Amino acid sequence: MLKLKNILLLGLLCCLSFSLSAQKSTVRATIQPSDILIGEQAIINVEVIAPKGRDIIFPLYPDTLITGIEVLKMLKPDTVMTEVMTISQKYVVTSFDSTLYHVPYMQVIDGVDTLRTNDFGLKVSAPQLSEQSLAYLEQLKNHQTDSIDFEKLQISDIKTVQDPPFVWQDYLEYLYIPLIILLILALIGLAVYFYIRKRNKGYFFTPKIVLPPHVVALQGLDKLKTSKLWQKGQEKEYYTELTDILREYIDKRFSIDAPEMISDDIIASVHLATDTKSATDGLSQILKLADLVKFAKYTPFADENDLSLVNAYLFVNQTKIEERQTLEEQKDSLAENQAPKEKENKEDKKQS
């Protein structure tokens, strides 16, 4: 019975020790390559295997790992998740002294514990020199010569001196001041231009020319007359265009929403807005005949088509608002009329 208890206790201790060892993190450091020439680079890889969720902190080296080994940069860590967490942290190092370096360990913090890596070495070798170079170095060492002749040393740069590539962004700082000055001068010039324009013409930007309603209507009637739609057998299109021109004119001239009204309402509204009965009668003839053509498929005679166009011109001319010329326009018109007469008088005097 006592032996059985001892066996159970031993098994429990083994399981407990196995569980504790399974939860413990491990750390390992390697270096590749382990043998470099002076000035070449090597990569130290510190690999930590830990349970998931552990807070692992790798050491930071601002400049040197140990005396003689310089840390150039610390790469971004690489993490792999499986049953456990594997984190690899790489350091790029170099050295400029030829010797065999021994790194005893690197420390990694795992929560409240501090882990140490295994030790490793880095061999840094000097470049192989020829017998002539070694002999010349011996002379320098023995002070047999004071100057250094690199041709005798047979040491040269790996690459010749090269010009850096042209990058236009590098010269932007030299262009800022000229560009700002040009921009300021352009703004000043633009402001002066608009000031002079405002003083001479009374406006900064050229205003949009808005033609009077009767001018727009007469231009539309001239275009319709030139198109000769009804002569081509397109009476419906002819009267549609004709009524659209008149409806738009009535809308702009009398502020009557003619495009949205029926013919009888248009005639009644225009009759109230104007005292010209002949113009209203002509408008009535056009709209009623247009309704017959568009909706009753009526085919008008040629005389009726011509009469409709004549009544349209008559309606616009009889109801338009005459615009009075300004004093300057009257002077210009008078000067234009007098110029031909003066020219004729001069020619008559020459002939006489």
PyMOL commands that set and color helices and strands:
alter all, ss='L'
color gray80, all
select helices_A, chain A and resi 2-22+131-141+150-153+168-201+213-227+230-232+235-254+258-260+263-273+277-295+302-319+327-351
alter helices_A, ss='H'
color red, helices_A
select strands_A, chain A and resi 26-32+35-37+41-50+56-57+64-66+69-74+78-81+85-94+99-103+107-110+113-116+120-125
alter strands_A, ss='S'
color yellow, strands_A
deselect
rebuild
show_as cartoon
